Amino acid sequence: MGGDIGFRQHGYFFVTARKETLAGLKAAAELQRSLGVPTRILEGPSGGEAVVGEAARTRAGANPYEALFPGIRTEDLAGGSFCPLDGSADPSLVLDGYLRQAVRLGAKLITGCHVTSLTRPENDDSDKVSGVQTSAGPISAGTVILTAGPTMATLAATAGVDLPIRPYRRQVFVFWTPPELATGDPPLLVDLDTGWYAHREKGGALLMGGTDRDTAPGTSQAVDWPGLDTVAAAALKRVPRLAEAGLVRAYVGIRALTPDFHAIVGRPGGLSGILVAGGFSGHGFMHSPAIGEIIAAMALERPVPFEIDLAHLSPDRFDTQQVHAERAIF
């Protein structure tokens, strides 16, 4: 889109002490490698024969876990997985890039305007959405694309559509990075047993969280400070050196979750004039470029430009039991 998005390929590093979870990582890695993604499996406390890169081995010794994330405790681990191609970027810069490009191509951007409901034609018995009602007045459209994140279900209900998407609050604690992790670009570390993760941002701050994945639905953005105890316990169990990290601040965001932790993408059954894309359960930013192409193709009634079985993302899959729950969530 013509601008820097802060993209860094630092890798994703998943670990587990459970053999059944490791089996899931192995199955995922096998599929990924068949598609050309160089995911590596680490087995046992020593990491087995996993290859993590000669530069990392030279820096931190023979143990591949320690080579990837200095100070990690490994004696209880069944194993893990690592892919060096995984990375992160700045969502605000990506959004800005898309908006600027859309405006350059003729789109009209309206800010400070709230959508309050979907509208259907008056005196028309057809199952069709014809536009939206906003705080600035009505807008008509041949196709309404509903991408309202945590508020999607509420808006969809105004047109009689039941989307099983619910808002969940998740919080992040921001720390100063200990010296051991301040050099290089360590991977995002995820302990799949607790959900705890540690991610160092480009500016040096260390983000930790993930232990609140079993919270009840809600939209409050007030920080639950006692939740820091759970994050700290999980962090110190896996990386004891993180006791040296200093807390800076905390913040709360809202995730849109579905029963199987996969997105809902497509046209709700029996209704025309509307496409939905939401409920990404925490990985919407990663999927957004592909989802954008899928929704654009559907809106223009053109073939999707790559091979994908959209039945697994269908808005109606929960009625037909075409559900395959995501397991590697945090």
N, C-alpha and C positions, 0 to 999 in steps of 0.2 A: 504493500500500500504506500510505499515511498517514505517510510520512516523507521527509526530504530525502535524495537520493542523489548530490548533488554534480554534477548534470548541467550541462554547459557545451557550447554549440554554437560551437566555435572553428574548425570546418572541418577537412577533410583535404586535403592538398596533395601530390600525387604528381608527381615529375619524372623524366625519362629523357633520356639522350643517344642513344638508339637509336630509329630510325624505326619498326622493327617493333613495339616496345613502345608507342610513341605511337599506332600504328594500333589496338592493342588498347584503349587508353584512349579513343580516339575512338568505337570501337564500343560500349564500355560507356556512355559519356556519351550517345550517341544513344538507347540503350535507357532509360537513367535519365530523360532529358528527356521521353521519350514517356510516362513514368509520373508526370510532374510534379515530378521532382527536378531542381533548377536547377544541374546540373553544368556547369562552364565548361571549355573547352579552351584552353590556351596553346600557341602554336606558335613555334618558333625562339627564338633568344637574347633577342629583345625581347618575346616573349609574344604577338605578333600583336595581334588586336583583342579579346582576352579582357577581360571585365568582372569586376572583383573587388570593386567597391564604392567609391563616391566617398570615403568616409572613409579607406579604406586608401590610395587614390591621393594624397589630400591630405597624408597623413602621410608618405609615403615617396617621392613623386615619380611620374614617368610609368611606370616599368618595373613591370609587374604582379607579377613575381616578387619584386622588392625590397619592393613594397608589402605582400605577404603575409608574407614572411620576411626581415627585414633582414639584409643581409650575404651573401645567397646568391650563389654564383658561377653565371653563366648562359651564358657564351660558348660552351660546348660543348653546350648543351641542344637537343634536338630539340623538346621541348615538355613539357607536363604537363597535369594536370587539377586542378580545385578545386571543392569544393562547400561552401558556407557552412553548410548544415544539419547536416553531420557533426559529431560531438562525442564527449565522453567522460563517464563517470560513475565513481563509486567502487563496485567490485564487492562489497566487504565490506558497504557500506550497502545495496546492492540485495539481497544474500543475507539480511541481517538483516531487511529489510522483508518478503521472502517468508516467512521462517520465522515471524516474529511474526504475520503474517496467517494462515498455515496453522494455527498453534496457536489463534488466536482462533476459527477455524472448526471446531475439534475435532480437528485432527491431533495425534498424539503424537510428540514429538521425542525421540529417543534419541541421546545423545552418548557418546563414549568407547567405542563398540561397533564392532568390525570385522566386516565380512562376509567370510567365508572361502571360501564356495562357494555355488553354486546347487544346489537339491535337486530331485529328481524322485520321484514316488510309488514306494514300494517295491512290488515284484511287479506292476508295471504296465508294459506294453510300449508304451503310448501316448507320443507325442512331446510331452510336456508338462512345463513347469517349475511346481513347486508351492510354492516358497518359497525361503528362504535359510538357510544355517547361519551363525551369528555367534559371536563370542567370548563372547556371553552366552546362547547357546543357539539353537535353531531358531525360525524365524518362518514361518508358513504364509501364503500369499497367493493370491488368485484370479489376479492379474496381478503379476508382478515387473517393475518398471521399472528397467533397468540404466543408470545414468548415472555410472559410476565413473571417468570420465576416463582417465588413463593406465593404470589397472589393469583396464580393461574387458575386454581380450582375455583376460587371465589368468582372470578370473572366468567369462567366457562359455565358456571351454574346459572348465570343470568340468561343464558341461551338454552338452558335445559340439558347441558352436557355435564356428566359426572366424570371428573378426572381424579384418579386416586393419587393426588400430589399433595403433600402436607409440608408446612414450614417447620423446620427444626433449627433451633439456635445452636451454634457452635462457637466456641471461644478460643482465642489464640493468646498465648503469653509471649511477650517479646523480651529477650535477654541480650546482654552484652556477651559476645562470643569469647570463650576461654582461649588462651594463647595457642593451645594445641590444634584448634580448629580455625584459627585466624589466618593461616597461610593456605594457599591453594584454593580449591573449590570443592569441598567435600560433597558427597551425594546427599540427596534427601534420604534420611534413614527412617524406616518404619518398622516398629515392632508389631507384627500382626496379631500377637496374642493379647495385647492391651489396647491396640489402636494408637499408641503414642508415636509421635513423629518429631523429628528435629530437622529443620531446614534453614540453611544460612542464606540470607539474602545478599544481593550484589553489594549493598552498602555495608555489610558486615554484621547486621543484626541477626540473632538466632531465634527463629520462631519455633515454639513447641506447643503441642496440644494433642487432640485426638482421643483423649481418654473419656470424653463426654459423648461418645457416639450413641449411647443408649438413653439419651435424654428424651423427655416427652415432647410432643409438638408444642410450638410456641413461637412468638415473635419478639419477646422482650430482648432488648439489646443492652441490658444492664449486666455488668460483669459479675459472675458468681465467684467471688474471691476464694471461698473455701475449696473450689474446684482446683485451685493451684496445688493443694496437697496431693491430689491424685496424680496430676501431671508430674510433680516432683518425684513422687515415689516410683513411677514408671521410668522416669528419666534416670534416676540414680541406680535403679536395678540394672538397667542395660548399659549405661555409660556413667560410672561413678564419678569421673572427673568433672561432670557437669555441675557438681556441687560448687565449682568455682564460677559458674555463670551468674551474672547479676541481673535481677529483674528490673526492667525499664518501665513497661506498661502492659496493658492487656486490652483486647477489644473483642467484640462479638459480631458475628455475621449470621445470616439466615440462609440455610440450605433448603432446597426443594427436594424432598425424598419421595420415592415410590416404593411399593411393597417389595419389588425385586431389585431395587437400587440401580435400575437402568432407566434411561430416558423414555419419554413418551413422545413419539414423532409421527406425524401424519395427519390424516383426516379422520375425525371421529365418525364412527359408523352411522349412516342414516342422515348425515347433515352435510350440506354443501356450503360453499362460500367461506370455509374456515379451515386453516391448517394450524396444528399445534406443535410446539417444540419446547419441552421443559421437563422438570423432574430429573435433572441430571445427577442428583445425589452426590455432588461434590466434584464431578469430573467434567462439567459442562465446558469449562474454558479449554480443556484439552481437545474436546470433541467438536468445538464450535465451527472451525473451518469446514469440516466435512458436513456437519449438520446444515450449515448455511447453503452449501451446494445442493444438498438433498431437498431442502424446503424450496429453494429457488426453482429446481427442476419440477417439483410437484405443482408449484403455483403456475408455472408456464406450460404444464402438461407435457413435459419433455422427459425422456428417459434419464434416470439418475446416472451421472457420468462415471460411476465406478460400480464394481460388483459388491452388493451387500444384500443380505436377507433382512428386509425391513419388517418382516413379521414379528421379529423379536423386540421391535420397538413400537409396534402398533398400539394405538390408543385402546383397541378392543381386545388386547391379548389376555387381559384379566378375566374376561367373560368366556374366552375359548380355552383357557388354561395353557396358553402358549407362553409359559413363564419359565425363565432360566435365571435364577437369582445370582447376582454378583457376590463372590465370597471375599475377595481381597479388598475390603473397604476399611477406611480409617478416617 
